[in-house]
Amino acid sequence: MADTQQVDARAERTVSRLAHRISAFAKAHGGAEGQVAHIGERGARIVLVGEDGGWGDLVAPTYAIAEQAVTRSGITVHESFDGEFAAKVTTGPYEWKRMAGIQIGG
């Protein structure tokens, strides 16, 4: 019983910490939207896109924790990262150089 309470308390702290970081991102970028995706055994990735085109991501230990965090933060959550949502992302020279480097082995 005590182990379950410890796990629940740890999960709650993780949800709170992630929700706080999501809210801070939204505040810094004039609002935000997000998408949660499974990343295998590692958990779930929360992709955030700000109203100003800025973007970032967070990793949660489980998909359930990621869902709770985005719900608690109050942002709009999308099923997939495509269409109008993906088009909101602003990329600069750094991102284009990194993407090109990945394609050519750099």
N, CA, C and O atoms as CSV, one atom per row, in Angstrom:
chain,resi,resn,atom,element,x,y,z
A,1,MET,N,N,0.814,-1.191,0.000
A,1,MET,CA,C,0.000,0.000,0.000
A,1,MET,C,C,0.864,1.264,0.000
A,1,MET,O,O,0.586,2.208,-0.740
A,2,ALA,N,N,1.891,1.281,0.815
A,2,ALA,CA,C,2.766,2.448,0.880
A,2,ALA,C,C,3.482,2.659,-0.446
A,2,ALA,O,O,3.685,3.799,-0.863
A,3,ASP,N,N,3.872,1.563,-1.123
A,3,ASP,CA,C,4.541,1.694,-2.416
A,3,ASP,C,C,3.629,2.346,-3.448
A,3,ASP,O,O,4.080,3.170,-4.244
A,4,THR,N,N,2.356,1.983,-3.439
A,4,THR,CA,C,1.390,2.571,-4.369
A,4,THR,C,C,1.228,4.059,-4.100
A,4,THR,O,O,1.133,4.857,-5.032
A,5,GLN,N,N,1.198,4.429,-2.828
A,5,GLN,CA,C,1.073,5.845,-2.481
A,5,GLN,C,C,2.303,6.616,-2.921
A,5,GLN,O,O,2.188,7.755,-3.373
A,6,GLN,N,N,3.495,6.006,-2.795
A,6,GLN,CA,C,4.722,6.663,-3.226
A,6,GLN,C,C,4.723,6.861,-4.734
A,6,GLN,O,O,5.111,7.924,-5.218
A,7,VAL,N,N,4.287,5.837,-5.489
A,7,VAL,CA,C,4.220,5.931,-6.942
A,7,VAL,C,C,3.224,7.007,-7.345
A,7,VAL,O,O,3.504,7.818,-8.227
A,8,ASP,N,N,2.045,7.016,-6.693
A,8,ASP,CA,C,1.028,8.019,-6.994
A,8,ASP,C,C,1.536,9.433,-6.692
A,8,ASP,O,O,1.305,10.355,-7.473
A,9,ALA,N,N,2.217,9.601,-5.577
A,9,ALA,CA,C,2.753,10.911,-5.200
A,9,ALA,C,C,3.820,11.348,-6.192
A,9,ALA,O,O,3.874,12.519,-6.567
A,10,ARG,N,N,4.662,10.428,-6.616
A,10,ARG,CA,C,5.709,10.742,-7.589
A,10,ARG,C,C,5.073,11.136,-8.920
A,10,ARG,O,O,5.497,12.109,-9.544
A,11,ALA,N,N,4.060,10.388,-9.361
A,11,ALA,CA,C,3.367,10.697,-10.621
A,11,ALA,C,C,2.703,12.065,-10.528
A,11,ALA,O,O,2.752,12.841,-11.482
A,12,GLU,N,N,2.092,12.364,-9.404
A,12,GLU,CA,C,1.434,13.664,-9.210
A,12,GLU,C,C,2.438,14.805,-9.278
A,12,GLU,O,O,2.159,15.842,-9.880
A,13,ARG,N,N,3.599,14.624,-8.670
A,13,ARG,CA,C,4.645,15.659,-8.740
A,13,ARG,C,C,5.124,15.844,-10.178
A,13,ARG,O,O,5.374,16.969,-10.610
A,14,THR,N,N,5.251,14.752,-10.913
A,14,THR,CA,C,5.682,14.828,-12.305
A,14,THR,C,C,4.643,15.558,-13.151
A,14,THR,O,O,4.995,16.413,-13.963
A,15,VAL,N,N,3.371,15.227,-12.964
A,15,VAL,CA,C,2.289,15.914,-13.685
A,15,VAL,C,C,2.337,17.406,-13.374
A,15,VAL,O,O,2.265,18.231,-14.285
A,16,SER,N,N,2.457,17.754,-12.112
A,16,SER,CA,C,2.483,19.167,-11.700
A,16,SER,C,C,3.666,19.903,-12.319
A,16,SER,O,O,3.525,21.022,-12.815
A,17,ARG,N,N,4.827,19.265,-12.285
A,17,ARG,CA,C,6.033,19.894,-12.838
A,17,ARG,C,C,5.891,20.122,-14.345
A,17,ARG,O,O,6.223,21.196,-14.848
A,18,LEU,N,N,5.397,19.107,-15.063
A,18,LEU,CA,C,5.210,19.246,-16.504
A,18,LEU,C,C,4.153,20.307,-16.827
A,18,LEU,O,O,4.349,21.123,-17.727
A,19,ALA,N,N,3.037,20.296,-16.095
A,19,ALA,CA,C,1.974,21.286,-16.331
A,19,ALA,C,C,2.500,22.699,-16.101
A,19,ALA,O,O,2.153,23.619,-16.842
A,20,HIS,N,N,3.328,22.874,-15.089
A,20,HIS,CA,C,3.927,24.178,-14.807
A,20,HIS,C,C,4.819,24.612,-15.968
A,20,HIS,O,O,4.771,25.769,-16.386
A,21,ARG,N,N,5.627,23.699,-16.488
A,21,ARG,CA,C,6.518,24.033,-17.606
A,21,ARG,C,C,5.726,24.345,-18.874
A,21,ARG,O,O,6.097,25.240,-19.634
A,22,ILE,N,N,4.639,23.612,-19.105
A,22,ILE,CA,C,3.782,23.874,-20.260
A,22,ILE,C,C,3.148,25.253,-20.132
A,22,ILE,O,O,3.131,26.025,-21.091
A,23,SER,N,N,2.634,25.559,-18.958
A,23,SER,CA,C,2.009,26.865,-18.713
A,23,SER,C,C,3.019,27.994,-18.877
A,23,SER,O,O,2.690,29.041,-19.435
A,24,ALA,N,N,4.236,27.794,-18.401
A,24,ALA,CA,C,5.280,28.807,-18.544
A,24,ALA,C,C,5.614,29.023,-20.021
A,24,ALA,O,O,5.808,30.160,-20.453
A,25,PHE,N,N,5.681,27.947,-20.790
A,25,PHE,CA,C,5.932,28.057,-22.227
A,25,PHE,C,C,4.807,28.852,-22.885
A,25,PHE,O,O,5.063,29.763,-23.672
A,26,ALA,N,N,3.572,28.507,-22.561
A,26,ALA,CA,C,2.413,29.201,-23.134
A,26,ALA,C,C,2.454,30.691,-22.802
A,26,ALA,O,O,2.185,31.528,-23.664
A,27,LYS,N,N,2.784,31.021,-21.572
A,27,LYS,CA,C,2.849,32.422,-21.157
A,27,LYS,C,C,3.939,33.165,-21.923
A,27,LYS,O,O,3.741,34.308,-22.334
A,28,ALA,N,N,5.073,32.528,-22.115
A,28,ALA,CA,C,6.202,33.157,-22.811
A,28,ALA,C,C,5.960,33.317,-24.309
A,28,ALA,O,O,6.606,34.141,-24.956
A,29,HIS,N,N,5.044,32.542,-24.860
A,29,HIS,CA,C,4.836,32.551,-26.312
A,29,HIS,C,C,3.435,33.015,-26.715
A,29,HIS,O,O,2.990,32.737,-27.829
A,30,GLY,N,N,2.746,33.709,-25.834
A,30,GLY,CA,C,1.436,34.259,-26.174
A,30,GLY,C,C,0.344,33.223,-26.312
A,30,GLY,O,O,-0.647,33.451,-27.006
A,31,GLY,N,N,0.513,32.094,-25.663
A,31,GLY,CA,C,-0.424,30.976,-25.766
A,31,GLY,C,C,0.279,29.803,-26.416
A,31,GLY,O,O,1.355,29.961,-26.993
A,32,ALA,N,N,-0.321,28.628,-26.326
A,32,ALA,CA,C,0.314,27.445,-26.901
A,32,ALA,C,C,-0.715,26.370,-27.192
A,32,ALA,O,O,-1.804,26.338,-26.618
A,33,GLU,N,N,-0.333,25.497,-28.099
A,33,GLU,CA,C,-1.097,24.297,-28.415
A,33,GLU,C,C,-0.103,23.149,-28.343
A,33,GLU,O,O,1.107,23.373,-28.380
A,34,GLY,N,N,-0.599,21.929,-28.239
A,34,GLY,CA,C,0.309,20.805,-28.109
A,34,GLY,C,C,-0.210,19.534,-28.730
A,34,GLY,O,O,-1.352,19.449,-29.182
A,35,GLN,N,N,0.663,18.548,-28.739
A,35,GLN,CA,C,0.343,17.210,-29.224
A,35,GLN,C,C,1.164,16.226,-28.411
A,35,GLN,O,O,2.338,16.473,-28.133
A,36,VAL,N,N,0.556,15.116,-28.030
A,36,VAL,CA,C,1.236,14.087,-27.244
A,36,VAL,C,C,1.442,12.868,-28.137
A,36,VAL,O,O,0.516,12.418,-28.813
A,37,ALA,N,N,2.665,12.338,-28.133
A,37,ALA,CA,C,2.974,11.176,-28.968
A,37,ALA,C,C,3.749,10.143,-28.155
A,37,ALA,O,O,4.609,10.495,-27.348
A,38,HIS,N,N,3.439,8.874,-28.372
A,38,HIS,CA,C,4.193,7.791,-27.744
A,38,HIS,C,C,5.617,7.795,-28.291
A,38,HIS,O,O,5.824,8.032,-29.481
A,39,ILE,N,N,6.594,7.534,-27.432
A,39,ILE,CA,C,7.974,7.373,-27.899
A,39,ILE,C,C,8.552,6.057,-27.371
A,39,ILE,O,O,9.717,5.989,-26.978
A,40,GLY,N,N,7.741,5.044,-27.370
A,40,GLY,CA,C,8.187,3.718,-26.957
A,40,GLY,C,C,8.314,3.598,-25.456
A,40,GLY,O,O,7.569,4.219,-24.697
A,41,GLU,N,N,9.272,2.786,-25.039
A,41,GLU,CA,C,9.471,2.528,-23.609
A,41,GLU,C,C,9.843,3.783,-22.840
A,41,GLU,O,O,9.671,3.848,-21.623
A,42,ARG,N,N,10.347,4.770,-23.546
A,42,ARG,CA,C,10.793,5.988,-22.885
A,42,ARG,C,C,9.642,6.848,-22.385
A,42,ARG,O,O,9.844,7.689,-21.509
A,43,GLY,N,N,8.435,6.659,-22.921
A,43,GLY,CA,C,7.288,7.423,-22.438
A,43,GLY,C,C,6.545,8.127,-23.544
A,43,GLY,O,O,6.144,7.512,-24.531
A,44,ALA,N,N,6.363,9.442,-23.371
A,44,ALA,CA,C,5.600,10.236,-24.331
A,44,ALA,C,C,6.256,11.602,-24.502
A,44,ALA,O,O,6.832,12.161,-23.569
A,45,ARG,N,N,6.150,12.112,-25.707
A,45,ARG,CA,C,6.698,13.420,-26.044
A,45,ARG,C,C,5.543,14.405,-26.148
A,45,ARG,O,O,4.546,14.138,-26.818
A,46,ILE,N,N,5.685,15.535,-25.486
A,46,ILE,CA,C,4.709,16.612,-25.569
A,46,ILE,C,C,5.333,17.700,-26.445
A,46,ILE,O,O,6.282,18.367,-26.033
A,47,VAL,N,N,4.797,17.873,-27.649
A,47,VAL,CA,C,5.284,18.914,-28.552
A,47,VAL,C,C,4.432,20.152,-28.321
A,47,VAL,O,O,3.203,20.082,-28.329
A,48,LEU,N,N,5.089,21.282,-28.117
A,48,LEU,CA,C,4.398,22.549,-27.853
A,48,LEU,C,C,4.691,23.538,-28.971
A,48,LEU,O,O,5.833,23.657,-29.415
A,49,VAL,N,N,3.669,24.243,-29.425
A,49,VAL,CA,C,3.823,25.286,-30.432
A,49,VAL,C,C,3.157,26.538,-29.892
A,49,VAL,O,O,1.963,26.548,-29.590
A,50,GLY,N,N,3.957,27.598,-29.776
A,50,GLY,CA,C,3.441,28.853,-29.262
A,50,GLY,C,C,2.722,29.654,-30.339
A,50,GLY,O,O,2.905,29.415,-31.533
A,51,GLU,N,N,1.908,30.599,-29.906
A,51,GLU,CA,C,1.196,31.472,-30.847
A,51,GLU,C,C,2.162,32.297,-31.681
A,51,GLU,O,O,1.814,32.743,-32.775
A,52,ASP,N,N,3.376,32.505,-31.173
A,52,ASP,CA,C,4.376,33.269,-31.907
A,52,ASP,C,C,5.212,32.394,-32.844
A,52,ASP,O,O,6.145,32.887,-33.477
A,53,GLY,N,N,4.889,31.112,-32.937
A,53,GLY,CA,C,5.623,30.204,-33.817
A,53,GLY,C,C,6.758,29.474,-33.128
A,53,GLY,O,O,7.325,28.540,-33.693
A,54,GLY,N,N,7.101,29.887,-31.908
A,54,GLY,CA,C,8.137,29.192,-31.150
A,54,GLY,C,C,7.670,27.794,-30.790
A,54,GLY,O,O,6.473,27.556,-30.634
A,55,TRP,N,N,8.590,26.890,-30.661
A,55,TRP,CA,C,8.200,25.515,-30.343
A,55,TRP,C,C,9.210,24.882,-29.410
A,55,TRP,O,O,10.337,25.354,-29.260
A,56,GLY,N,N,8.778,23.810,-28.794
A,56,GLY,CA,C,9.621,23.068,-27.881
A,56,GLY,C,C,8.960,21.748,-27.559
A,56,GLY,O,O,7.851,21.472,-28.017
A,57,ASP,N,N,9.627,20.947,-26.786
A,57,ASP,CA,C,9.027,19.685,-26.392
A,57,ASP,C,C,9.486,19.271,-25.012
A,57,ASP,O,O,10.513,19.725,-24.509
A,58,LEU,N,N,8.704,18.406,-24.422
A,58,LEU,CA,C,8.985,17.834,-23.109
A,58,LEU,C,C,8.782,16.337,-23.207
A,58,LEU,O,O,8.018,15.868,-24.050
A,59,VAL,N,N,9.456,15.586,-22.359
A,59,VAL,CA,C,9.261,14.136,-22.320
A,59,VAL,C,C,8.671,13.762,-20.966
A,59,VAL,O,O,9.168,14.161,-19.913
A,60,ALA,N,N,7.602,12.988,-21.030
A,60,ALA,CA,C,6.946,12.478,-19.822
A,60,ALA,C,C,7.235,10.981,-19.720
A,60,ALA,O,O,7.393,10.317,-20.744
A,61,PRO,N,N,7.306,10.439,-18.507
A,61,PRO,CA,C,7.625,9.022,-18.361
A,61,PRO,C,C,6.547,8.075,-18.877
A,61,PRO,O,O,6.837,6.927,-19.213
A,62,THR,N,N,5.299,8.555,-18.940
A,62,THR,CA,C,4.216,7.729,-19.481
A,62,THR,C,C,3.268,8.618,-20.283
A,62,THR,O,O,3.225,9.834,-20.096
A,63,TYR,N,N,2.513,7.986,-21.175
A,63,TYR,CA,C,1.520,8.710,-21.964
A,63,TYR,C,C,0.438,9.290,-21.050
A,63,TYR,O,O,-0.016,10.413,-21.264
A,64,ALA,N,N,0.029,8.536,-20.042
A,64,ALA,CA,C,-1.006,8.997,-19.118
A,64,ALA,C,C,-0.568,10.255,-18.375
A,64,ALA,O,O,-1.363,11.180,-18.206
A,65,ILE,N,N,0.671,10.301,-17.935
A,65,ILE,CA,C,1.181,11.489,-17.241
A,65,ILE,C,C,1.213,12.674,-18.196
A,65,ILE,O,O,0.861,13.788,-17.808
A,66,ALA,N,N,1.630,12.451,-19.437
A,66,ALA,CA,C,1.647,13.528,-20.428
A,66,ALA,C,C,0.246,14.080,-20.657
A,66,ALA,O,O,0.054,15.296,-20.696
A,67,GLU,N,N,-0.730,13.193,-20.808
A,67,GLU,CA,C,-2.115,13.633,-21.012
A,67,GLU,C,C,-2.620,14.447,-19.823
A,67,GLU,O,O,-3.275,15.473,-20.006
A,68,GLN,N,N,-2.320,13.998,-18.617
A,68,GLN,CA,C,-2.760,14.722,-17.418
A,68,GLN,C,C,-2.123,16.102,-17.364
A,68,GLN,O,O,-2.773,17.077,-16.989
A,69,ALA,N,N,-0.849,16.185,-17.740
A,69,ALA,CA,C,-0.134,17.466,-17.690
A,69,ALA,C,C,-0.717,18.468,-18.688
A,69,ALA,O,O,-0.930,19.629,-18.339
A,70,VAL,N,N,-0.979,18.037,-19.923
A,70,VAL,CA,C,-1.534,18.981,-20.899
A,70,VAL,C,C,-2.951,19.385,-20.504
A,70,VAL,O,O,-3.346,20.534,-20.700
A,71,THR,N,N,-3.708,18.459,-19.955
A,71,THR,CA,C,-5.060,18.781,-19.498
A,71,THR,C,C,-5.003,19.807,-18.374
A,71,THR,O,O,-5.753,20.783,-18.379
A,72,ARG,N,N,-4.125,19.589,-17.424
A,72,ARG,CA,C,-4.001,20.507,-16.288
A,72,ARG,C,C,-3.530,21.894,-16.733
A,72,ARG,O,O,-3.946,22.899,-16.157
A,73,SER,N,N,-2.668,21.958,-17.751
A,73,SER,CA,C,-2.155,23.248,-18.214
A,73,SER,C,C,-3.208,24.052,-18.964
A,73,SER,O,O,-3.107,25.275,-19.056
A,74,GLY,N,N,-4.222,23.368,-19.504
A,74,GLY,CA,C,-5.309,24.062,-20.187
A,74,GLY,C,C,-5.058,24.394,-21.647
A,74,GLY,O,O,-5.848,25.121,-22.249
A,75,ILE,N,N,-3.975,23.881,-22.240
A,75,ILE,CA,C,-3.721,24.178,-23.647
A,75,ILE,C,C,-4.598,23.315,-24.552
A,75,ILE,O,O,-5.125,22.288,-24.123
A,76,THR,N,N,-4.749,23.738,-25.803
A,76,THR,CA,C,-5.444,22.939,-26.803
A,76,THR,C,C,-4.531,21.805,-27.222
A,76,THR,O,O,-3.349,22.025,-27.488
A,77,VAL,N,N,-5.065,20.595,-27.284
A,77,VAL,CA,C,-4.264,19.425,-27.654
A,77,VAL,C,C,-4.789,18.863,-28.967
A,77,VAL,O,O,-5.993,18.682,-29.144
A,78,HIS,N,N,-3.870,18.593,-29.881
A,78,HIS,CA,C,-4.208,18.047,-31.190
A,78,HIS,C,C,-3.914,16.553,-31.230
A,78,HIS,O,O,-3.022,16.068,-30.534
A,79,GLU,N,N,-4.670,15.830,-32.049
A,79,GLU,CA,C,-4.474,14.388,-32.220
A,79,GLU,C,C,-3.163,14.081,-32.942
A,79,GLU,O,O,-2.488,13.100,-32.628
A,80,SER,N,N,-2.810,14.927,-33.913
A,80,SER,CA,C,-1.593,14.683,-34.694
A,80,SER,C,C,-0.886,16.005,-34.961
A,80,SER,O,O,-1.448,17.086,-34.787
A,81,PHE,N,N,0.355,15.881,-35.386
A,81,PHE,CA,C,1.168,17.062,-35.665
A,81,PHE,C,C,1.188,17.284,-37.172
A,81,PHE,O,O,2.156,16.942,-37.853
A,82,ASP,N,N,0.109,17.859,-37.677
A,82,ASP,CA,C,0.027,18.106,-39.110
A,82,ASP,C,C,-0.913,19.273,-39.392
A,82,ASP,O,O,-1.463,19.872,-38.468
A,83,GLY,N,N,-1.095,19.591,-40.664
A,83,GLY,CA,C,-2.027,20.623,-41.076
A,83,GLY,C,C,-1.721,21.990,-40.511
A,83,GLY,O,O,-0.564,22.397,-40.408
A,84,GLU,N,N,-2.782,22.695,-40.144
A,84,GLU,CA,C,-2.648,24.063,-39.641
A,84,GLU,C,C,-1.799,24.133,-38.376
A,84,GLU,O,O,-1.068,25.102,-38.166
A,85,PHE,N,N,-1.895,23.116,-37.546
A,85,PHE,CA,C,-1.106,23.095,-36.306
A,85,PHE,C,C,0.389,23.085,-36.630
A,85,PHE,O,O,1.137,23.903,-36.095
A,86,ALA,N,N,0.830,22.186,-37.484
A,86,ALA,CA,C,2.247,22.105,-37.847
A,86,ALA,C,C,2.707,23.365,-38.573
A,86,ALA,O,O,3.857,23.781,-38.430
A,87,ALA,N,N,1.819,23.970,-39.349
A,87,ALA,CA,C,2.173,25.168,-40.111
A,87,ALA,C,C,2.456,26.369,-39.207
A,87,ALA,O,O,3.048,27.348,-39.660
A,88,LYS,N,N,2.049,26.313,-37.949
A,88,LYS,CA,C,2.294,27.413,-37.017
A,88,LYS,C,C,3.751,27.486,-36.562
A,88,LYS,O,O,4.183,28.516,-36.044
A,89,VAL,N,N,4.510,26.413,-36.748
A,89,VAL,CA,C,5.898,26.365,-36.291
A,89,VAL,C,C,6.765,27.275,-37.153
A,89,VAL,O,O,6.719,27.213,-38.381
A,90,THR,N,N,7.549,28.116,-36.500
A,90,THR,CA,C,8.498,28.971,-37.189
A,90,THR,C,C,9.888,28.347,-37.048
A,90,THR,O,O,10.348,28.070,-35.940
A,91,THR,N,N,10.542,28.133,-38.180
A,91,THR,CA,C,11.900,27.597,-38.138
A,91,THR,C,C,12.865,28.653,-38.661
A,91,THR,O,O,12.526,29.465,-39.522
A,92,GLY,N,N,14.056,28.618,-38.124
A,92,GLY,CA,C,15.087,29.573,-38.520
A,92,GLY,C,C,16.273,28.858,-39.138
A,92,GLY,O,O,16.218,27.654,-39.390
A,93,PRO,N,N,17.339,29.593,-39.381
A,93,PRO,CA,C,18.538,29.013,-40.008
A,93,PRO,C,C,19.111,27.822,-39.237
A,93,PRO,O,O,19.574,26.855,-39.842
A,94,TYR,N,N,19.080,27.892,-37.901
A,94,TYR,CA,C,19.626,26.794,-37.097
A,94,TYR,C,C,18.894,25.488,-37.403
A,94,TYR,O,O,19.525,24.459,-37.645
A,95,GLU,N,N,17.562,25.535,-37.391
A,95,GLU,CA,C,16.788,24.318,-37.634
A,95,GLU,C,C,17.012,23.783,-39.044
A,95,GLU,O,O,17.154,22.574,-39.231
A,96,TRP,N,N,17.046,24.669,-40.035
A,96,TRP,CA,C,17.260,24.227,-41.416
A,96,TRP,C,C,18.645,23.604,-41.574
A,96,TRP,O,O,18.804,22.607,-42.279
A,97,LYS,N,N,19.638,24.186,-40.925
A,97,LYS,CA,C,20.990,23.622,-41.006
A,97,LYS,C,C,21.022,22.247,-40.355
A,97,LYS,O,O,21.616,21.318,-40.902
A,98,ARG,N,N,20.391,22.106,-39.194
A,98,ARG,CA,C,20.339,20.808,-38.508
A,98,ARG,C,C,19.623,19.767,-39.350
A,98,ARG,O,O,20.082,18.629,-39.454
A,99,MET,N,N,18.488,20.148,-39.958
A,99,MET,CA,C,17.740,19.201,-40.779
A,99,MET,C,C,18.567,18.777,-41.988
A,99,MET,O,O,18.568,17.602,-42.354
A,100,ALA,N,N,19.270,19.721,-42.610
A,100,ALA,CA,C,20.108,19.395,-43.756
A,100,ALA,C,C,21.258,18.493,-43.334
A,100,ALA,O,O,21.615,17.557,-44.050
A,101,GLY,N,N,21.836,18.774,-42.178
A,101,GLY,CA,C,22.943,17.962,-41.675
A,101,GLY,C,C,22.534,16.530,-41.405
A,101,GLY,O,O,23.304,15.601,-41.645
A,102,ILE,N,N,21.328,16.352,-40.908
A,102,ILE,CA,C,20.823,15.000,-40.658
A,102,ILE,C,C,20.661,14.247,-41.967
A,102,ILE,O,O,20.976,13.060,-42.051
A,103,GLN,N,N,20.169,14.939,-42.992
A,103,GLN,CA,C,19.945,14.319,-44.292
A,103,GLN,C,C,21.244,13.908,-44.985
A,103,GLN,O,O,21.287,12.900,-45.690
A,104,ILE,N,N,22.298,14.692,-44.782
A,104,ILE,CA,C,23.564,14.389,-45.458
A,104,ILE,C,C,24.608,13.787,-44.514
A,104,ILE,O,O,25.793,13.711,-44.840
A,105,GLY,N,N,24.148,13.372,-43.363
A,105,GLY,CA,C,25.034,12.662,-42.440
A,105,GLY,C,C,25.866,13.558,-41.554
A,105,GLY,O,O,26.862,13.093,-40.998
A,106,GLY,N,N,25.506,14.836,-41.392
A,106,GLY,CA,C,26.315,15.775,-40.606
A,106,GLY,C,C,25.913,15.938,-39.234
A,106,GLY,O,O,26.532,16.705,-38.497
